Amino acid sequence: MKILLTGGAGLIGTTLGRFLNREKIEIVELDPRSSLEKFQGDILDPKSLSDKIKGCTGIIHLAAVSRVVTAQKDPQLCWKTNVEGTRNVLLEALRSSQKPWVIYASSREVYGQHLAFPVKEEAGLNPLNTYGRSKVCAEMEVLHARSLGLRTSIVRFSNVYGGDNDHEDRVIPAFIAGALRHIPLRLEGPENVFDFTHVEDVARGLVKLVHLFESEKVSSIQPLHFVSGRGTKLQELADLVQVICKSSSATIEIPSRTFDVYSFIGDPDHARSLLDWSADISLEEGLSRMVHTLQKVA
């Protein structure tokens, strides 16, 4: 087994790489941010892809412009990376003599704002922002490649957290950093509800999916959530972070951004029935681990 991992230097990629190594699975990373020259490359460069994909039996495609706010600021970069980059990955997979299966990492943002929870995978797709629209279009590219004979799976994540290399302006890293410094925590809608999923749970689910593909018992798999299925209000999150950090930080309510989904809880039943997977790390445990890690780094 040999797997190409795009976006291997990101939040999910770094944890997943460790999990795959523990399984003695050979991985080839492709990420321009990689600290190792042999793993540097870009999904927008067909030659990088062609070189790295040789001999691979599977591809886990994580590489993307992954921040909603970044996509809003630079929609051209988002579209080029998320849609054209994904198309490049799929084309090279189709051209490869190995015809590797492809797991594509998508997002809860494809659904837009639903009002009934939990949201199932077959719910309508109605993205509110540039990032979400780019993910829907990339999913369509995956389905097109599937129609041409490629074995594929689309997985959708929700508010993944837990690494020390996360974006500092995302809600959990920002809350922890503020609480540790005893400065006010900025809440964009205290009643907004989200489904937070620890990165190690996500990585464990992806490894299970890899083994399912490698067993050759499946051709392609319908969209799949790796979510906790539990909703947490932002005010509850802030309160929990303050307790764990023993912080005296106040909270300040600020207006939500107009292009953001304000609430989401996903349904994990499909992943449970297909892979015997569930998100096992509670939010309290995951936050405690992250606080401990960030305190050591500091």
C-alpha positions as CSV (number, residue, x, y, z in Angstrom):
1,M,0.0,0.0,0.0
2,K,1.3,3.4,-1.0
3,I,-0.8,6.6,-0.5
4,L,-0.4,10.1,-1.8
5,L,-1.4,12.6,0.9
6,T,-2.0,16.1,-0.4
7,G,-2.0,18.9,2.2
8,G,0.2,16.7,4.4
9,A,1.6,19.7,6.3
10,G,-1.9,21.0,7.4
11,L,-3.9,20.4,10.6
12,I,-5.5,17.1,9.5
13,G,-2.6,16.0,7.3
14,T,0.1,16.1,10.0
15,T,-2.0,14.0,12.4
16,L,-3.2,11.6,9.6
17,G,0.4,11.1,8.5
18,R,1.3,9.9,12.0
19,F,-1.6,7.6,12.1
20,L,-0.8,6.1,8.7
21,N,2.8,5.6,9.7
22,R,1.7,3.6,12.8
23,E,-0.2,1.3,10.4
24,K,3.0,0.8,8.4
25,I,1.4,2.4,5.4
26,E,3.8,4.1,3.0
27,I,2.9,7.7,2.4
28,V,4.1,10.3,-0.2
29,E,3.2,13.8,0.8
30,L,2.5,16.8,-1.5
31,D,2.5,20.2,0.2
32,P,4.4,23.4,-0.7
33,R,4.8,24.0,3.1
34,S,6.5,20.7,3.8
35,S,9.7,20.9,5.8
36,L,11.1,18.1,3.7
37,E,12.1,18.9,0.1
38,K,11.1,15.5,-1.2
39,F,7.5,16.2,-0.1
40,Q,7.3,19.7,-1.5
41,G,5.0,20.3,-4.4
42,D,1.7,21.8,-5.5
43,I,-1.6,20.4,-6.8
44,L,-1.6,23.2,-9.3
45,D,1.6,21.8,-10.8
46,P,0.7,18.7,-12.9
47,K,4.3,17.5,-13.0
48,S,4.5,17.5,-9.2
49,L,1.3,15.4,-9.1
50,S,2.5,13.1,-11.9
51,D,5.8,12.4,-10.1
52,K,4.3,11.8,-6.7
53,I,1.4,9.7,-7.8
54,K,3.6,7.0,-9.4
55,G,3.1,3.6,-7.7
56,C,0.3,4.9,-5.4
57,T,-2.7,2.7,-4.8
58,G,-4.7,5.6,-3.2
59,I,-4.9,9.3,-2.7
60,I,-6.2,11.3,0.2
61,H,-6.8,14.8,-1.1
62,L,-6.7,17.3,1.8
63,A,-5.0,20.2,0.1
64,A,-7.1,23.3,-0.2
65,V,-7.7,27.0,0.7
66,S,-9.4,25.9,3.9
67,R,-10.5,29.1,5.5
68,V,-13.8,30.7,4.8
69,V,-12.5,34.2,5.4
70,T,-9.4,33.6,3.2
71,A,-11.7,32.5,0.4
72,Q,-13.9,35.6,0.7
73,K,-10.8,37.8,0.5
74,D,-9.3,36.0,-2.5
75,P,-12.0,34.1,-4.4
76,Q,-9.7,33.6,-7.4
77,L,-7.1,31.8,-5.4
78,C,-9.8,29.7,-3.6
79,W,-11.3,28.6,-6.9
80,K,-8.0,27.9,-8.6
81,T,-6.8,25.8,-5.6
82,N,-10.0,24.0,-4.5
83,V,-11.6,23.4,-7.9
84,E,-8.8,23.4,-10.5
85,G,-6.4,21.7,-8.1
86,T,-8.9,19.0,-7.3
87,R,-9.4,18.5,-11.1
88,N,-5.7,18.1,-11.5
89,V,-5.5,15.4,-8.8
90,L,-8.4,13.5,-10.4
91,L,-7.0,13.7,-13.9
92,E,-3.6,12.4,-12.8
93,A,-5.3,9.6,-11.0
94,L,-7.3,8.7,-14.1
95,R,-4.1,8.8,-16.2
96,S,-2.2,6.6,-13.8
97,S,-1.8,2.9,-14.6
98,Q,-2.6,2.1,-11.0
99,K,-6.0,3.9,-11.1
100,P,-5.7,4.8,-7.4
101,W,-8.8,5.4,-5.3
102,V,-9.4,9.0,-4.1
103,I,-10.7,10.2,-0.8
104,Y,-11.7,13.8,-1.2
105,A,-11.9,16.1,1.9
106,S,-15.0,18.3,1.8
107,S,-16.8,20.4,4.4
108,R,-20.0,21.1,6.3
109,E,-20.0,24.4,4.4
110,V,-21.4,22.7,1.3
111,Y,-24.8,22.6,3.1
112,G,-25.1,26.2,3.9
113,Q,-27.6,27.0,6.7
114,H,-30.0,24.2,7.5
115,L,-32.6,24.6,10.3
116,A,-33.3,20.9,11.1
117,F,-30.5,18.9,13.0
118,P,-28.7,16.7,12.7
119,V,-27.9,17.2,9.0
120,K,-27.6,14.0,7.0
121,E,-25.3,13.5,4.1
122,E,-28.2,13.5,1.6
123,A,-29.4,17.0,2.7
124,G,-29.5,19.7,0.1
125,L,-26.3,21.6,-0.8
126,N,-26.8,25.4,-0.6
127,P,-23.5,27.0,0.3
128,L,-23.5,30.6,1.6
129,N,-19.9,31.6,0.8
130,T,-17.1,31.2,-1.8
131,Y,-15.4,28.4,0.2
132,G,-18.6,26.4,0.3
133,R,-19.3,26.9,-3.4
134,S,-15.8,25.8,-4.3
135,K,-16.2,22.6,-2.2
136,V,-19.5,21.8,-4.0
137,C,-17.9,22.3,-7.4
138,A,-14.9,20.1,-6.3
139,E,-17.3,17.4,-5.2
140,M,-18.9,17.5,-8.7
141,E,-15.4,16.9,-10.2
142,V,-15.1,13.9,-7.9
143,L,-18.4,12.5,-9.1
144,H,-17.5,13.1,-12.7
145,A,-14.2,11.1,-12.2
146,R,-16.3,8.4,-10.5
147,S,-18.4,8.2,-13.7
148,L,-15.2,7.6,-15.6
149,G,-14.3,4.6,-13.5
150,L,-12.3,6.1,-10.6
151,R,-13.1,4.7,-7.1
152,T,-13.9,7.7,-4.9
153,S,-15.3,8.8,-1.6
154,I,-16.3,12.3,-0.4
155,V,-15.9,12.9,3.3
156,R,-17.2,16.0,5.0
157,F,-15.7,17.5,8.2
158,S,-17.0,20.0,10.8
159,N,-15.0,22.3,12.9
160,V,-11.9,20.1,13.2
161,Y,-9.6,21.1,16.1
162,G,-6.9,19.8,18.3
163,G,-3.5,20.5,16.7
164,D,-0.8,23.0,17.7
165,N,-0.5,24.0,14.0
166,D,-4.1,25.3,13.6
167,H,-4.9,28.8,12.3
168,E,-4.7,31.1,15.3
169,D,-7.8,33.0,14.3
170,R,-10.1,30.0,14.3
171,V,-12.5,29.9,17.2
172,I,-10.9,27.3,19.5
173,P,-7.3,28.4,19.1
174,A,-8.4,32.0,19.5
175,F,-10.4,31.2,22.7
176,I,-7.6,29.2,24.2
177,A,-5.0,31.9,23.4
178,G,-7.2,34.6,24.9
179,A,-8.0,32.6,28.0
180,L,-4.4,31.8,28.7
181,R,-3.6,35.5,28.5
182,H,-6.7,36.5,30.4
183,I,-7.9,38.9,27.7
184,P,-11.5,39.1,26.5
185,L,-12.9,36.3,24.3
186,R,-14.7,37.6,21.2
187,L,-18.0,35.6,20.5
188,E,-19.5,35.9,17.1
189,G,-23.0,34.9,18.2
190,P,-23.0,33.2,21.7
191,E,-26.1,31.1,20.8
192,N,-24.5,29.8,17.5
193,V,-24.1,26.0,17.7
194,F,-21.3,24.0,16.1
195,D,-20.2,20.3,15.8
196,F,-16.6,20.3,17.0
197,T,-14.6,17.2,16.0
198,H,-11.1,16.3,17.3
199,V,-8.5,15.9,14.7
200,E,-7.4,12.5,16.0
201,D,-11.0,11.2,15.6
202,V,-11.0,12.4,12.0
203,A,-7.6,10.8,11.3
204,R,-8.8,7.5,12.8
205,G,-11.9,7.5,10.6
206,L,-9.8,8.2,7.5
207,V,-7.5,5.3,8.3
208,K,-10.6,3.0,8.6
209,L,-11.8,4.3,5.2
210,V,-8.4,3.6,3.7
211,H,-8.5,0.0,4.9
212,L,-12.0,-0.4,3.4
213,F,-10.8,0.8,0.0
214,E,-7.7,-1.4,0.2
215,S,-9.9,-4.5,1.0
216,E,-11.4,-4.0,-2.5
217,K,-14.8,-4.8,-1.1
218,V,-16.1,-1.5,-2.3
219,S,-16.0,0.5,-5.5
220,S,-17.1,4.0,-4.5
221,I,-18.7,5.3,-1.3
222,Q,-21.5,7.8,-0.9
223,P,-20.6,11.1,1.0
224,L,-19.6,10.4,4.6
225,H,-19.6,12.6,7.7
226,F,-16.8,12.5,10.2
227,V,-18.6,14.6,12.8
228,S,-19.3,14.2,16.5
229,G,-23.1,14.6,16.2
230,R,-23.0,16.9,19.3
231,G,-23.8,20.6,19.2
232,T,-22.0,23.2,21.4
233,K,-23.0,26.8,21.7
234,L,-20.2,29.3,21.4
235,Q,-21.0,30.6,24.9
236,E,-20.7,27.1,26.3
237,L,-17.4,26.6,24.4
238,A,-16.0,29.9,25.9
239,D,-17.1,28.9,29.4
240,L,-15.5,25.5,29.1
241,V,-12.2,27.0,27.8
242,Q,-12.2,29.5,30.7
243,V,-12.6,26.7,33.3
244,I,-9.9,24.5,31.7
245,C,-7.5,27.5,31.5
246,K,-8.5,28.8,35.0
247,S,-9.0,32.1,33.2
248,S,-10.5,35.4,34.3
249,S,-11.2,36.4,30.7
250,A,-14.4,38.3,30.0
251,T,-16.5,37.6,26.9
252,I,-17.5,40.2,24.3
253,E,-20.3,39.6,21.8
254,I,-19.6,40.8,18.3
255,P,-21.8,40.5,15.2
256,S,-21.5,37.3,13.1
257,R,-20.2,37.6,9.6
258,T,-22.9,37.7,6.9
259,F,-21.3,34.9,4.9
260,D,-20.9,32.4,7.8
261,V,-23.1,29.4,8.7
262,Y,-24.4,30.1,12.2
263,S,-25.3,26.6,13.3
264,F,-24.5,23.1,12.3
265,I,-24.8,19.6,13.8
266,G,-24.0,16.6,11.6
267,D,-25.3,13.1,11.6
268,P,-22.5,10.5,12.1
269,D,-24.7,7.4,11.6
270,H,-23.4,6.5,8.1
271,A,-19.8,6.4,9.3
272,R,-20.9,4.4,12.4
273,S,-22.7,1.8,10.3
274,L,-20.1,1.6,7.5
275,L,-16.9,1.8,9.5
276,D,-17.8,1.2,13.1
277,W,-16.5,4.7,13.7
278,S,-17.6,7.4,16.2
279,A,-16.0,10.6,17.6
280,D,-14.7,9.3,20.9
281,I,-12.8,12.3,22.2
282,S,-15.1,14.6,24.2
283,L,-14.9,18.3,23.7
284,E,-13.7,18.7,27.3
285,E,-10.9,16.1,26.8
286,G,-9.9,17.5,23.5
287,L,-9.7,21.1,24.8
288,S,-7.7,20.0,27.8
289,R,-5.2,18.2,25.5
290,M,-4.9,21.3,23.3
291,V,-4.4,23.6,26.3
292,H,-1.7,21.3,27.6
293,T,0.1,21.2,24.2
294,L,-0.1,25.0,23.7
295,Q,1.2,25.7,27.2
296,K,4.2,23.5,26.5
297,V,4.9,25.2,23.1
298,A,4.6,28.6,24.8
